[in-house]
Amino acid sequence: MSRTRLAVWYALALSAGLASAWLWLTRVGPSGVDAGVWRVNLLAGSPNADAYTRARVALGALLALDRRETLYYIARTDERGEPLRANCRYRLEGPVPAARWWSVTAYDEDFFLFENAARRYSVNVDTAPRDAAGQMVFDVGPEDVGPEDVSPEATTIAPPDLPTRGEGTLLLTLRLYNPALSLQRDPAALAAPRITIVGDCP
């Protein structure tokens, strides 16, 4: 085999290896369990985490703590199984998590925050709107959605509680700080917030 052909094969092998590693780190779900459409990595912050998990944490800048201190749930799809998109409006609703403190943050596909005039990047135990039954209920989506995009009979629509922008991928992270012992033992038992689309999405 000529040196040129050998170099081409090496380059192809290296490219394939790098591409597969990047795909695993950015697209393939980590080892963990699901709670509704939310996935929690059981090894994040653990001294038993493998090299791939540590790389994913470093890539996502999650600063992961042990699950006795914090549980990190990530949602990439809505209740229909459709990928979350920054240009769509979604409603999150469900029971308040059993934790000392919690927050929901919106990120783009690279785990960067969405810039917005209000500088509102997350909602938490103190700021998340609740319904009459005390359950959390709030909207995530672009600020420039008009009433015609939500329902034919609507004349006004409040801005989302958690603004997004652009047309790319949307990721939602639910962090539970000092979660209840029952959740530490079984993170899949979380009564996770439902994520439903509001109105039409282009």
C-alpha positions in Angstrom: 0.0 0.0 0.0 1.4 3.4 -1.0 2.2 6.0 1.6 -0.4 8.3 0.2 -3.2 5.7 0.4 -2.1 4.8 3.9 -2.2 8.4 5.0 -5.7 8.7 3.5 -6.8 5.6 5.5 -5.3 7.0 8.7 -7.1 10.3 8.1 -10.4 8.6 7.5 -10.0 6.5 10.6 -9.1 9.5 12.7 -12.1 11.5 11.4 -14.5 8.6 12.1 -13.2 8.2 15.6 -13.5 11.9 16.4 -17.0 12.1 14.8 -18.2 9.1 16.8 -16.8 10.5 20.1 -18.4 13.9 19.4 -21.7 12.2 18.6 -21.6 10.2 21.8 -20.8 13.2 23.9 -23.3 15.6 22.4 -26.2 13.4 21.2 -26.3 10.0 22.8 -28.0 9.9 26.2 -25.8 9.2 29.2 -26.3 6.3 31.4 -29.2 7.0 33.7 -33.0 6.8 34.1 -36.0 8.6 32.8 -38.7 10.5 34.7 -41.3 11.3 32.1 -39.4 13.1 29.3 -36.6 14.1 31.6 -33.4 12.0 31.9 -31.1 12.0 34.9 -27.5 10.8 34.8 -26.9 8.7 37.9 -23.1 9.0 37.7 -22.9 12.8 37.4 -20.8 14.1 40.3 -20.0 10.5 41.4 -16.4 9.4 42.0 -17.5 6.3 40.1 -18.2 8.3 36.9 -16.6 6.9 33.8 -14.4 8.9 31.4 -17.3 9.5 29.0 -19.6 10.9 31.8 -16.8 13.2 33.1 -16.3 14.4 29.5 -20.0 15.1 29.1 -20.1 17.0 32.3 -17.1 19.1 31.3 -18.6 19.7 27.9 -21.9 20.8 29.3 -20.3 22.9 32.1 -22.8 21.4 34.6 -20.4 21.5 37.5 -22.0 18.3 38.7 -22.3 17.5 42.4 -23.0 14.2 44.0 -26.7 13.2 43.7 -27.1 13.4 47.5 -26.6 17.1 47.0 -28.0 17.7 43.5 -29.9 15.8 40.8 -29.7 17.0 37.2 -32.6 16.2 34.9 -32.4 17.2 31.2 -35.3 17.3 28.8 -34.8 17.3 25.0 -38.3 16.4 23.9 -41.9 17.3 24.7 -44.7 14.9 25.7 -45.2 13.9 22.0 -41.6 12.9 21.7 -40.8 15.8 19.4 -37.5 17.6 19.9 -37.7 20.9 21.8 -37.2 23.9 19.6 -36.3 27.5 20.7 -38.9 29.0 18.4 -41.8 27.1 19.9 -43.7 27.9 23.0 -44.1 25.2 25.7 -46.0 24.9 29.0 -44.3 23.2 31.9 -46.6 22.0 34.7 -46.6 19.5 37.5 -46.0 19.0 41.2 -43.3 21.0 43.0 -40.3 18.8 43.3 -39.4 17.3 46.7 -36.2 19.2 47.2 -34.9 22.1 49.4 -34.4 24.2 46.3 -34.9 23.7 42.6 -34.6 25.5 39.3 -35.4 25.1 35.6 -33.0 26.6 33.1 -33.3 26.9 29.3 -30.2 26.3 27.1 -29.5 26.2 23.5 -28.0 23.1 22.0 -24.5 24.1 23.1 -25.6 24.6 26.7 -25.4 28.4 26.4 -28.1 30.6 27.9 -30.5 32.5 25.8 -29.9 36.2 25.8 -33.0 38.3 26.6 -33.8 41.8 27.6 -35.2 40.8 31.0 -32.1 38.7 31.8 -34.3 35.9 32.9 -32.5 32.7 32.4 -34.3 30.3 34.8 -37.2 30.0 37.2 -36.9 28.5 40.6 -38.7 27.5 43.8 -39.2 31.2 44.6 -40.1 32.6 41.1 -41.9 29.9 39.3 -45.7 30.7 38.9 -48.1 28.2 40.5 -51.7 27.4 40.0 -54.5 27.3 42.6 -53.4 23.8 43.7 -49.9 24.9 44.3 -48.4 23.2 41.3 -45.8 24.8 39.1 -47.1 26.1 35.7 -45.1 28.4 33.4 -44.2 28.9 29.8 -40.9 28.7 27.9 -40.6 30.2 24.5 -39.8 33.2 22.3 -40.9 36.6 23.4 -42.1 37.6 19.9 -44.9 35.0 19.6 -48.1 36.7 18.6 -51.6 35.8 19.9 -52.4 34.3 16.5 -49.8 31.6 17.1 -51.4 30.6 20.4 -55.1 30.3 19.9 -57.6 31.8 17.4 -59.7 33.4 20.2 -56.8 35.0 22.1 -56.3 38.7 21.9 -53.3 39.1 24.1 -50.7 36.8 25.5 -48.3 37.3 28.4 -44.6 37.0 27.6 -43.1 33.6 28.5 -41.7 33.1 32.0 -38.5 31.7 30.5 -37.6 33.4 27.2 -35.8 31.7 24.3 -34.8 33.0 20.9 -33.6 31.6 17.5 -34.7 28.5 15.8 -32.3 25.9 17.0 -32.5 23.2 19.6 -33.8 23.8 23.1 -32.7 22.0 26.2 -34.3 22.3 29.6 -32.4 21.4 32.8 -34.2 20.7 36.1 -31.9 20.9 39.1 -32.9 19.6 42.5 -30.7 20.8 45.3 -30.8 18.6 48.5 -33.5 16.3 47.0 -35.6 14.2 49.2 -34.1 10.9 50.4 -36.7 9.0 48.3 -35.5 10.7 45.1 -31.8 10.1 46.0 -32.6 6.4 46.2 -34.9 6.4 43.1 -34.5 9.4 40.8 -36.9 7.9 38.3 -39.7 8.3 40.9 -39.8 12.1 40.3 -43.2 13.4 39.3 -41.5 15.4 36.6 -43.0 18.5 35.0 -45.0 17.8 31.8 -43.8 19.7 28.7 -46.6 20.4 26.2 -46.5 22.6 23.2 -48.7 25.7 23.2 -50.4 26.6 19.9 -48.8 26.0 16.5 -45.1 26.0 15.9 -43.8 26.9 12.4 
